[in-house]
Amino acid sequence: MIKINEEPVTFDHYNDGSCRAKLSLPSYGCGEVEITWLYENDCELLYLLYVVNHLHTNFYYDLALNMPYVFNGRQDRTKKKEEIFTLKYSCELINQMNFKRVKIYDPHSSVTPALLDRVVVESPQYEIQQLIQQYPNALLFFPDEGSMKRLHSLFTVPYAFGVKVRDWESQKIESLRVAGERHMIAGHDIIMCDDILSRGSTLYEAARELKERGANNLYVWVSHCEKTVLGPHIKGVSLLDIPNLITKVYTTNSIFNGDHPKIEIIKRF
């Protein structure tokens, strides 16, 4: 979805599939024009280009982009020549649109803000702090070293984290062990924090390990929740439908537009 000053832009299509769009131009009195992009698919990058060029053509030069989820963020490196560096190339296209500011939310790695011009990175610190206050006796847990390194310094509470070994080719997690304040897991609720939740392979391995160590309720914060979490994956069912595993998932509407009783959106863009 693409919005201009909070108003959604509607994109229709001709019979051949090509885009047909109409756009009511913002009032000159509004000053800076903010475009919000809540990612649904790659085609929207082309739609964004249409919108930006249309606004520039009609003398709107102070354009800011609010793009909480940066698609291709997980393709932030390549190891083989045949692997396309999609994050780099998509960021280059966005840079060519010459936004006054590009605001993103909890990127997957430091590579993303390094590739974007005039970028402003918004942290999930406030949302996670809300959960810490809501569950004051819970232990923070980061499913991998990446999320731990990004987030642990934002808080002064004890934490534990997972150390996983993943096969690069298959992306399958081969093992996961727990480090940090392991002695605080048994008998305590847990707040697991990560940036992206897809089908939940990492979360499943971490949750299973925590439950085996005697954890009580498992609450999950993810900045970006893919709708694929609702589909079957682990043991033929959704991660959220496995009994006695995940109590609640808290997230944003950056990419999630589904519905599940265990998912609550606590921040909207």
Backbone torsions as a table, in degrees:
resi	resn	phi	psi	omega
1	MET	NA	135.9	175.5
2	ILE	-116.6	129.4	179.1
3	LYS	-123.3	147.1	174.1
4	ILE	-118.7	117.6	-175.5
5	ASN	47.6	47.8	176.0
6	GLU	76.5	-2.3	179.8
7	GLU	-98.3	119.9	-179.9
8	PRO	-63.3	143.9	175.3
9	VAL	-98.7	131.0	-179.0
10	THR	-97.4	129.3	178.2
11	PHE	-115.6	116.3	174.1
12	ASP	-100.7	178.5	-177.6
13	HIS	-139.9	145.3	171.0
14	TYR	-74.3	172.7	-177.7
15	ASN	-62.3	-25.6	179.4
16	ASP	-83.5	-1.1	178.2
17	GLY	96.7	-9.2	-179.7
18	SER	-72.5	156.7	-171.4
19	CYS	-78.3	141.5	173.1
20	ARG	-134.7	116.6	-174.8
21	ALA	-136.7	149.0	172.9
22	LYS	-125.0	144.4	-174.7
23	LEU	-140.3	121.0	172.9
24	SER	-77.9	121.4	-175.5
25	LEU	-69.7	140.6	178.0
26	PRO	-63.9	156.8	177.5
27	SER	-68.7	143.8	177.8
28	TYR	-63.4	-23.3	-178.2
29	GLY	-73.4	-7.3	-174.4
30	CYS	-82.9	-9.1	-179.9
31	GLY	72.7	-128.6	-179.3
32	GLU	-62.9	137.3	177.4
33	VAL	-99.4	123.2	179.4
34	GLU	-106.0	126.5	175.0
35	ILE	-102.5	125.4	176.6
36	THR	-107.3	128.3	179.5
37	TRP	-118.0	108.8	173.4
38	LEU	-99.0	103.6	-167.4
39	TYR	-61.3	132.8	171.4
40	GLU	-124.4	-37.5	177.7
41	ASN	-160.3	166.8	-175.6
42	ASP	-64.7	-27.6	-179.4
43	CYS	-57.8	-26.9	-177.4
44	GLU	-65.7	-20.9	175.7
45	LEU	-63.9	-39.4	175.9
46	LEU	-68.2	-40.8	176.3
47	TYR	-59.8	-40.9	178.3
48	LEU	-60.5	-41.8	178.4
49	LEU	-62.0	-42.1	177.2
50	TYR	-58.7	-47.8	-177.0
51	VAL	-63.2	-46.8	-178.1
52	VAL	-62.4	-46.7	-180.0
53	ASN	-63.8	-37.5	177.8
54	HIS	-63.1	-43.3	179.9
55	LEU	-68.4	-42.3	177.6
56	HIS	-62.3	-40.3	180.0
57	THR	-61.6	-31.8	-179.1
58	ASN	-99.6	27.1	168.5
59	PHE	72.4	26.2	171.4
60	TYR	-100.3	103.8	-173.4
61	TYR	-102.8	-27.7	-179.3
62	ASP	-87.2	81.8	-179.1
63	LEU	-107.1	131.6	175.7
64	ALA	-118.2	144.6	-179.6
65	LEU	-112.6	125.4	172.9
66	ASN	-105.2	103.3	-174.4
67	MET	-125.5	78.4	-173.0
68	PRO	-58.3	-40.6	178.7
69	TYR	-106.1	123.4	178.5
70	VAL	-96.0	106.6	-179.9
71	PHE	-66.0	153.7	-174.1
72	ASN	72.4	9.2	-177.4
73	GLY	-62.0	-26.7	179.8
74	ARG	-80.9	-14.8	175.1
75	GLN	-93.3	58.1	-174.4
76	ASP	-95.3	10.8	176.2
77	ARG	-163.7	159.2	175.3
78	THR	-132.6	149.7	179.5
79	LYS	-117.0	-16.3	-178.5
80	LYS	-130.3	153.5	-177.0
81	LYS	-62.6	-30.4	-178.3
82	GLU	-78.1	-8.8	178.7
83	GLU	-84.3	123.8	-177.9
84	ILE	-84.8	130.9	-179.2
85	PHE	-81.1	72.3	-171.9
86	THR	-62.9	-36.0	-179.9
87	LEU	-61.4	-45.5	-179.4
88	LYS	-59.6	-46.0	-174.8
89	TYR	-72.3	-37.0	177.9
90	SER	-68.8	-37.2	176.5
91	CYS	-65.7	-35.6	177.4
92	GLU	-63.3	-39.5	177.7
93	LEU	-64.4	-41.1	178.5
94	ILE	-66.0	-40.2	178.1
95	ASN	-61.4	-34.6	-179.4
96	GLN	-67.2	-17.9	178.0
97	MET	-79.3	-8.9	170.1
98	ASN	58.7	52.7	176.7
99	PHE	-73.1	146.8	174.8
100	LYS	-65.9	-31.7	-178.5
101	ARG	-156.7	141.7	174.3
102	VAL	-124.2	110.8	-178.1
103	LYS	-99.4	127.5	179.1
104	ILE	-125.9	162.0	-174.1
105	TYR	-123.1	119.9	174.1
106	ASP	43.3	68.8	179.7
107	PRO	-66.5	158.2	-174.9
108	HIS	-64.3	-31.9	178.8
109	SER	-155.2	173.7	179.8
110	SER	-72.1	-10.3	-179.8
111	VAL	-65.6	-40.2	-177.0
112	THR	-59.2	-55.8	179.1
113	PRO	-63.4	-25.2	177.7
114	ALA	-69.0	-25.7	-177.1
115	LEU	-91.3	-14.2	-176.1
116	LEU	-101.3	139.2	176.4
117	ASP	-81.9	143.8	174.8
118	ARG	50.2	47.0	-174.7
119	VAL	-89.1	143.3	173.1
120	VAL	-122.1	121.7	-177.1
121	VAL	-100.4	122.1	177.5
122	GLU	-98.3	131.7	-176.8
123	SER	-92.3	150.9	174.6
124	PRO	-85.5	16.5	-175.5
125	GLN	-55.1	-45.1	-176.2
126	TYR	-63.0	-45.0	-177.5
127	GLU	-65.6	-42.0	178.8
128	ILE	-67.2	-38.5	178.1
129	GLN	-62.0	-35.4	175.3
130	GLN	-59.6	-41.8	-179.9
131	LEU	-69.9	-36.3	176.5
132	ILE	-61.6	-40.0	177.9
133	GLN	-70.8	-33.7	179.8
134	GLN	-71.4	-33.6	179.3
135	TYR	-125.0	75.2	-169.6
136	PRO	-66.4	-19.5	-178.9
137	ASN	-99.5	7.1	-177.6
138	ALA	-83.9	151.8	176.2
139	LEU	-96.4	133.5	173.9
140	LEU	-72.4	139.5	177.2
141	PHE	-138.6	133.0	177.3
142	PHE	-110.2	123.7	-172.5
143	PRO	-64.4	-20.8	178.3
144	ASP	-149.3	173.7	-176.8
145	GLU	-68.9	-28.9	179.1
146	GLY	-62.8	-49.8	179.5
147	SER	-66.9	-34.1	178.4
148	MET	-63.3	-45.7	-178.0
149	LYS	-66.3	-34.2	-179.4
150	ARG	-72.5	-34.3	-164.2
151	LEU	-117.1	-26.2	-167.4
152	HIS	-62.3	-31.1	-177.3
153	SER	-72.0	-10.4	179.7
154	LEU	-78.5	-11.9	-172.8
155	PHE	-131.5	157.7	-178.2
156	THR	-110.3	11.6	-178.2
157	VAL	-94.1	158.4	177.8
158	PRO	-62.9	155.7	179.9
159	TYR	-153.3	160.5	170.5
160	ALA	-128.0	167.1	-179.7
161	PHE	-152.2	159.0	179.4
162	GLY	-94.3	147.0	174.1
163	VAL	-119.2	110.0	-174.2
164	LYS	-112.2	150.5	173.5
165	VAL	-113.6	120.6	-175.9
166	ARG	-120.0	137.3	174.1
167	ASP	-74.9	122.3	-174.3
168	TRP	-62.3	-39.2	-176.6
169	GLU	-70.7	-51.7	-175.3
170	SER	-88.3	-15.8	-175.3
171	GLN	64.6	12.0	178.9
172	LYS	-78.3	136.4	177.3
173	ILE	-78.1	120.1	-177.1
174	GLU	-86.7	-30.6	178.4
175	SER	-163.3	159.8	176.6
176	LEU	-148.3	126.1	174.5
177	ARG	-121.0	160.0	-175.1
178	VAL	-103.8	133.7	176.1
179	ALA	-124.8	173.5	-179.2
180	GLY	89.4	-144.8	-175.2
181	GLU	-79.2	64.2	-176.3
182	ARG	-63.0	-30.2	-177.1
183	HIS	-68.1	-13.9	-177.6
184	MET	-94.5	2.2	-176.6
185	ILE	-75.8	-48.5	-175.3
186	ALA	-61.1	127.7	176.6
187	GLY	80.8	3.8	-178.3
188	HIS	-117.0	152.2	167.4
189	ASP	-73.4	157.1	-177.9
190	ILE	-126.6	138.5	169.6
191	ILE	-111.5	105.8	178.3
192	MET	-88.3	134.0	-175.5
193	CYS	-124.9	129.5	176.8
194	ASP	-152.0	172.1	-177.6
195	ASP	-90.6	-39.4	-174.3
196	ILE	-132.2	136.6	172.2
197	LEU	-122.1	121.0	178.4
198	SER	-108.0	-104.1	176.7
199	ARG	-88.7	-16.9	170.1
200	GLY	98.7	24.9	-179.4
201	SER	-62.6	-48.0	179.6
202	THR	-64.7	-44.4	-179.4
203	LEU	-61.9	-39.0	179.8
204	TYR	-63.4	-47.1	-179.9
205	GLU	-62.8	-41.6	179.6
206	ALA	-67.5	-44.4	-179.2
207	ALA	-62.9	-41.8	179.3
208	ARG	-62.9	-41.2	179.0
209	GLU	-66.2	-41.1	179.7
210	LEU	-66.0	-41.1	178.4
211	LYS	-64.0	-39.0	178.1
212	GLU	-64.9	-25.3	178.5
213	ARG	-90.1	5.8	173.1
214	GLY	94.1	18.0	179.1
215	ALA	-67.3	150.9	176.8
216	ASN	-88.1	-119.6	-179.9
217	ASN	-71.5	139.9	177.7
218	LEU	-111.2	109.1	175.8
219	TYR	-101.4	140.5	-174.5
220	VAL	-121.9	131.0	168.5
221	TRP	-110.7	125.9	170.6
222	VAL	-131.7	134.6	-179.2
223	SER	-69.7	-32.8	-177.2
224	HIS	-135.1	115.3	-176.2
225	CYS	-111.6	114.8	178.6
226	GLU	-76.9	148.3	-179.8
227	LYS	-66.9	-17.1	179.0
228	THR	-62.0	-17.8	178.4
229	VAL	-62.8	-21.3	-179.6
230	LEU	-80.6	-15.5	-176.9
231	GLY	-88.3	166.6	-179.7
232	PRO	-68.1	141.2	177.1
233	HIS	-153.8	-74.5	-177.7
234	ILE	-76.1	123.7	177.7
235	LYS	55.9	27.9	176.2
236	GLY	79.8	3.5	178.8
237	VAL	-130.6	169.8	175.1
238	SER	-65.3	147.0	175.3
239	LEU	-52.7	-38.2	-175.5
240	LEU	-74.3	-15.1	-178.4
241	ASP	-98.5	2.0	174.8
242	ILE	-74.3	124.2	-175.8
243	PRO	-61.7	142.7	171.8
244	ASN	59.1	36.2	179.3
245	LEU	-119.4	-81.8	-178.2
246	ILE	-94.8	126.8	179.2
247	THR	-82.8	-45.5	-175.4
248	LYS	-158.9	143.9	173.8
249	VAL	-115.6	127.5	176.1
250	TYR	-110.6	137.1	-174.5
251	THR	-156.5	-168.1	176.9
252	THR	-116.7	177.7	176.1
253	ASN	-98.0	22.8	-177.2
254	SER	-58.0	-40.0	176.3
255	ILE	-137.8	-13.5	-176.3
256	PHE	-86.0	126.4	176.0
257	ASN	-134.8	24.9	179.4
258	GLY	-97.8	-159.4	-178.3
259	ASP	-150.4	131.4	176.4
260	HIS	-158.4	138.5	-177.3
261	PRO	-61.9	-19.2	-179.9
262	LYS	-94.6	0.9	-179.1
263	ILE	-112.8	127.4	178.2
264	GLU	-127.3	126.7	177.2
265	ILE	-87.1	119.0	-177.5
266	ILE	-113.0	0.6	173.3
267	LYS	-144.4	131.5	179.8
268	ARG	-122.2	144.7	179.5
269	PHE	-106.7	NA	NA
